[in-house]
Amino acid sequence: MKMENRAALDRARLAAAVLVVCNHTSPLSSFTAAGDFFLTRVLARLAVPLFLMISGYFLERSGWRSARRLLKKTMVLYAAAAALYLPLNLYAGQVTPDFFRKLVTDGTLYHLWYFPALLLGVPIAKGLRRLGLRAGLAAAGALYLIGLGGDSYYGLAMRLPGAENLYGAVFQVFTYTRNGLLYVPLFLLLGAAGLRLSRRAAALGTLAGLALMTAEAFRLRSLGVQRHDSMYLALPLVMVCLFAWLLEENGGRRRELRQLSALVYLLHPGCIVLVRGAAGALGLERWLVGNSLIHFTAVTLLTFVLSGLILILRPRPLRPMARAWREIDLDALAHNAAALQKCLSPGQELMAVVKADAYGHGAVRIARRLRRTGVRAFAVACLSEGIALRKAGVRGTILILGWTDPEDAPLLRRWRLTQTVADEAHGHALAARGPVHVHLGLDTGMHRLGVPAEDREALDRLFREKNLRIDGVFSHLCVSDSLEKGDEDYTQRQLDGFYQAVDWLRSSGYGPGAVHIQSSYGLLNLPPQPCRYLRAGIILYGVPSDGSPTAAWPDLRPVLSLRARVASVRRLTPGEGAGYGLAFQARRETVLAVVTIGYGDGLPRQLSQTGGEALIRGRRCPMVGRMCMDQLFLDVTEVPEVRPGDLVTLIGRDGGQEITAQEVSSHCGTITNELLSQLGPRLSLVSHEGDAVPNPPDGLEKTALFSGAQ
Ligand SMILES: *Cc1c(COP(=O)(O)O)cnc(C)c1O
C-alpha cells in the first residue's frame, strides 16, 4: 500500500482557483492591456484544465468506478452554488425560461459553467475511455479541435465549408464550445493518461508550451478571429507537461487545501459583488473598483477570509482511525472471490453470504465490492439485513436464510427479497400472504430449518401453492467441516437425500430452480457439485473457521484487520496490581500499555486471560489482567519505546508479525465466524482498495506518522 502523495496537486489546485479569480477581476487591466490579456486569457486558461486533469487522474485510478460519486458530489455542489447565487440571478432579472436551459448547459452564473460541463463531460469521457485510452484520447482530441473552431479560431474556422451549420447548431445549445462535450473530455482523459516525464523534461515542456501558447494567443488576438479565448492548440501540450511536473513533486495530502480551493472557486463572484457594493456604499469606487489591482486584492482577500472562516467553523468530522477500527482490505476480498470462482464447477456461481454485517466486515461495502467482481447473489440472515442492502442500492438476488414472519410478506415483495421456506407450515403461511419469491429449504439431516427432504407429500403440497414462487431448493450440511470417516459418511447421506429430492421434483414436473448445498467447507472438502450456487461465507473473508484440516485450501487472503491505539503507558513496581480484581500483579518492573478497545467492541472478554496477544511496533505483546468494556492492558515491558497514540494490531499484520483471526478465536475456544461477527458497531469501518488508500496504517514504518496525526 502506498501513501498517496498529492499535496503538489492540491497546491496547484489552489493556485488555479486564484487564477480563476484573476480571470474574473482582471487585476492588470488598469495598467497594461497586453499584461492583462496574458494573465487572464492565457495563464488563467490553465486553471480549469488542471481541475479536470486531476479529476481524470483519480477517476482512472479507481477504474472510473468513482465516476458516480464524483457526479453526485458535483450535482450537490452545483445545486448549492446555484441556490446561493439565485438572488443575484433574480436581481439581474435572469430567471427567464432561458435560465433553465442555462442550468443544464452553461451554468446559471458565469463561473458555474464548470459544473454542468463536468456533469456532461464525465459520462462522455467514461464512454470514450471504453474505446481504450488511445482511441478515447483521439476522439476527445477531435472534439476539442471542433471546439477550437468555435472558440479562439472562430474567424478562421468559419471559412471552412459546413462550419456555419455546425457551429450554428452547437451555439443553439451551448453559449460556448468550452463545454462538457467539446472541451471537458480531452482534459479528463489526459489526466487519466497521467503521462510521466522526468521533472526536468516536464518543467521545460511546461515553459516551452506556455511560450508557444502565449505566441498563439497574441497572434489570434491580432488577427481578431477569436469568438472566445478559452481554447488553444498549445493548451493540451502545456497541461500534459504541467501535470507530469506536478506528479513528480511529492508531499503529504492536503485535504484542507482542496476544500479551500473549491470554496475560493465558488465564493469569489459573491465577493466581487460584495466588494463593489461596499465600494459604492463607502464612496470608494475610484480605488476599490477603479484600480484593478486593488480590486483584485480586495476580492481575493475577502474570498480567502470567508473561505477560511467556513473551513474553521465547519464541524470537524470524526476521524475513523482515532480509537478502534476494523480495516477492510477490499482488494483481498476481490482476490478471494476470484480465487473461489476458479474452484466452482461449470455453471456454478458464488452466492456471497453477508449475514451478520458480512461477518463483521460491513455488509454494504462488501456486497458493493463483490458486485463489481461479478457476484450477483447474496445471502443474509434476516429481513432487516436484506432491506439494508437494498436501501444501499445492492441489486441482484438476496436470499434470506432465516425465518421471516409471514406477516412481513409485503416487505419481501417491496424490497424484492427471496425468502427461505423454513418448514411446511411457514411455506403455507407465506403463500397465504403471497405471492412471494422463495427458496425451499430441505432438511437433509441438520434438523434446523427446511422441509424434510424425504417428505415428498409436503414437497408436493408446497409446489402446488400458486403464491410460492419457488426459485430454488437448497440444503445445509452440518459436518462437512470434518474429514473424519463418520462425518464424511453423514455428509454423503445428506448429499444423496438432497439430490434424490431434487430428482424427484424434476421427474414430477416441478422445476426446482437454482439448487445449492455447499457453504465454505462444502467447497473445501467436497468434489465439485452439480449446483447453481456456492454459498460462501467465512472463506470469502479469507480465513478458516478453525484449525481443522481441509481437503483443499485455495489461495485466500484475510480481509479484516482489527486495530486500536495506545491510550496511556504506565509503569508498575513489583507488587502493584492493575485492572478489575487486580487480576494483573506485577512481579517485576512492568510497563503497561492501556489500549483503546475492549469487550464492548466485541472482543471476547476471556481473551486477555487465555493467552491473547497484540502487535505494537511490529512486536508481540501479551494481554494481561481482565479486559474492560472499553480498554485492555498489554505488557509492553519488552518494547520500551511504546508511546500513547501508537497503533495496536489485534488482528492483522504489523511489520513482519501477524496475528490471525484464527489464532484469536482458538485462544477463546471458538471459531472465527463467531469472533468476527461479534465485532461491534462501535468499531469504525475503514476500507481501502488499490492505491486509493486513506493513509493506511500498514505497519511500524507508518506508526510514528500516524501518531503524529493525532
Ligand atoms: C451461514 C450460512 C452459510 C455460510 O456458511 P460459511 O460456513 O460461513 O460459508 C451458508 N448457508 C447457510 C444456510 C448458512 O446459514
The ligand as an SDF file (V2000), in Angstrom:
LIG
                    3D

 15 15  0  0  0  0  0  0  0  0999 V2000
  -24.1510  -19.0790    7.4510 C   0  0  0  0  0  0  0  0  0  0  0  0
  -24.5990  -19.9480    6.3880 C   0  0  0  0  0  0  0  0  0  0  0  0
  -23.7630  -20.1920    5.2840 C   0  0  0  0  0  0  0  0  0  0  0  0
  -22.3540  -19.7020    5.1860 C   0  0  0  0  0  0  0  0  0  0  0  0
  -21.5450  -20.5570    5.9620 O   0  0  0  0  0  0  0  0  0  0  0  0
  -19.9550  -20.4900    5.8980 P   0  0  0  0  0  0  0  0  0  0  0  0
  -19.5160  -21.6960    6.5820 O   0  0  0  0  0  0  0  0  0  0  0  0
  -19.5670  -19.2550    6.5990 O   0  0  0  0  0  0  0  0  0  0  0  0
  -19.5770  -20.4630    4.4740 O   0  0  0  0  0  0  0  0  0  0  0  0
  -24.2900  -20.9300    4.2480 C   0  0  0  0  0  0  0  0  0  0  0  0
  -25.5530  -21.4020    4.3030 N   0  0  0  0  0  0  0  0  0  0  0  0
  -26.3410  -21.2190    5.3470 C   0  0  0  0  0  0  0  0  0  0  0  0
  -27.7120  -21.7910    5.3310 C   0  0  0  0  0  0  0  0  0  0  0  0
  -25.8960  -20.5000    6.4440 C   0  0  0  0  0  0  0  0  0  0  0  0
  -26.6960  -20.3210    7.4850 O   0  0  0  0  0  0  0  0  0  0  0  0
  1  2  1  0
  2  3  1  0
  2 14  2  0
  3  4  1  0
  3 10  2  0
  4  5  1  0
  5  6  1  0
  6  7  2  0
  6  8  1  0
  6  9  1  0
 10 11  1  0
 11 12  2  0
 12 13  1  0
 12 14  1  0
 14 15  1  0
M  END
$$$$
